[in-house]
């Protein structure tokens, strides 16, 4: 599982380099890295707090699903179409 996650992480940064404007690749890579760092730090704390308070992971998983659905909705709503090559 760790190998698959590592492969996916590499693919994300390769995609950033392909999709971001050349002068902004560093900044975009930094934002993506920061989001990944927060995603690996905050959810375990939240899940532990919810489990400690309720004795169940259900509400934490529901919150995770809501956040994931919100992120997907935002991504779909704000995504730009790639520029197509103009031929003469």
Secondary structure, 3 states (H helix, E strand, C coil): CHHHHHHHHHHHHHHHHHHCCHHHHHHHHHHHHHHHHHHHHHHHHHHHHHHHHHCCCHHHHHHHHHHHHHHHHHHHHHCCCCCCCCCC
